[in-house]
Structure formats: structure tokens, C-alpha cells
């Protein structure tokens, strides 16, 4: 998605809970890159008043007690950092990881691949090729603990959500809409199309890293058979679902 070169980042208070820095009105690659990179920059500066931070598709949020710290002072410091570079073209944070996640596409385990392919104007084979050859960024985490929104796919995948909800799809499901893939952290109803199924656990509360994926990480899916997925589900108990992790430079 092309960046909006005319958009000026906005710094706003969120009640007394903190400060939101917004880099776009729509979810573009540049706005998401800016949100991730800017959050990382502020985190790296280790401001005492920032209790925690997070990033969304287009914004970075910093939890700051604005009953103790003047918003005007915080905003001025943030504006100073904003002025130092074009954050829409900023490098993503160091230490990111590439995750290669095995998944089944189509069939009984992912029954809406054909429907999604038709909506995208693709054959099932071409749809699966797109879904397994495109390296996707973790744009943000949300809706459920550790649950990633991954993007972006080609323009063909700007397919709408369903008009009615699917009552339930399982944890590990890959669902598609609006040029994104969401990898579900738990069983849930959805209006997105169920195109793939993995055994990857996005939330591992008993592990050293409860949220294995982080904004800025990259994900590539590897096509496997339903039999291989069943083997992983039976044998692999660490939550990885057979995925591999490579640190990016």
C-alpha cells in the first residue's frame, strides 16, 4: 500500500492514561512501519514516565500518568523525536524474527480457501501460492492475547469480510480479509474466511515468552498435508506447531 505523503503525525492524549501518536488514517505499510519504529525508538530512550507501550496498525501508544506529567511537556518531547526523520521509511527494529509456520490450506481443515480464492479472482492453486510465498509482517497484536494481524497481501486479496459470522473456527486458524491474515490465538467466531490451519500457539502463558510474535516480526507459511498437521498436533507440545524462528539482521 502506498504511503500518504501528506499525512502529518498527530500527538494526542488519551484521557489521563497516556499519549497516542498516529501516523495515518488508513492502514498503509508506511504508517505501520512508522508506528513500530517510533515505538521502538521511544522504548530505547527509556523515558522514566512511560510505564508501557504498544503499537497498532497506524499508531504508537505510551502509557503515561498524565495526572503527574503535563501532556504539553510530553507532546513536545515526542514532537522533537518525530522531527528527526521520516518515520514512514524508518528501519524496523533490530532483533526481529522470521517465523516459518507449517499450515494446511484448503480441505476439511481450512474449508473456505476456495471461496476466498474466488473472491480474489484466483484459482485455488494460485491462492495457495500467494499465501505461502508472501512474507508477511506482524502489523500488530490484538483482539485476543498474542494474536497477530499479518500483512499485507497483494491487492487481489482486498476481499471483504463475510456478511454473516462463521460460528467458530479453531485456535491456529488462518483467516483472510482486507489484504491481511489473522492467526487466531483461540477458538472464536469470525467474519473472515478460514483459508488455512496451523498448530501454532500465539499465547503461551506458561512459557518464558507468553507472546512469541512481536510487531515487526515476519511470517511465512509452509504448505503441509492434513496428515502432517495431525502428526504435529499429536507430537509437538511446545506450542510452536512445528514452526522455526530465524533472527533477522
Phi, psi and omega in degrees: 000136183286143178288155173266098186293344183270351184284131177256123180306143182244139177246121184224151174277152175242086187056226174256012187272336183164198187229137180246129176248118187248135186247005179180158176271341179229162184279095175251163177301317183294317180295320179291317177302315181298316181298316181292313183293320181292318176302315180298321180297313180293319177302319181293335178279348171055053177293132184298326187280349182274111181282323176196168179220163175204164175230149177248194178301326186224003187223159170240133181245137178235118181279114183223135178284101184278002169279343179251337183235130183293129179302319183300322180290316179297315181300319180296320178294319179294318179298325178296317179292320179301325186285352189279340180196172173277101187290339177290345177243013184288150174297146174285159187301148175291158178084007177294162182237150169258122178255126173254113191246119176292140179206152172268138177241124180080184181075194184294331183280342181214074198284357184249017177299315181299316180298317179294319179298316178299318180296329179273356182072031183237158168285163177300320181297317180290324178297314180295323177299316177301314187290336181258346182260344183271125175275119187256146176267143168286104184285318180193166172248141180178176179076315175218157184304123176074007187278122185266145164257126189245136179195177355243149175280175181293167181304329180302331184271015174280060185267148184283163169291161177292154177285335177235152181284142162283128188302325181197136167232152189278162171305144182088355180292145171255120182238145189238142170184160173042045176067017180233159169243133172250131179257110191287135178276341181204167174300136183196154168287157181203154171260359177272163185268131185278100187254341183210165178217129177237176173247019183284129178263116181281341181232118183233079189298337181265359182269171178293331179236092184302325178249096184292329181266147179225149176307132184101337172299162177239149183228134171230134182265142178245127183288129175227169179277162176298326178295318179293322177297317178299322178296317179298315181299327182278328191253329186263113188248007184267004179089350183286338183061027181082006181287154172245151183235128178235128179285131178272148179284000000 
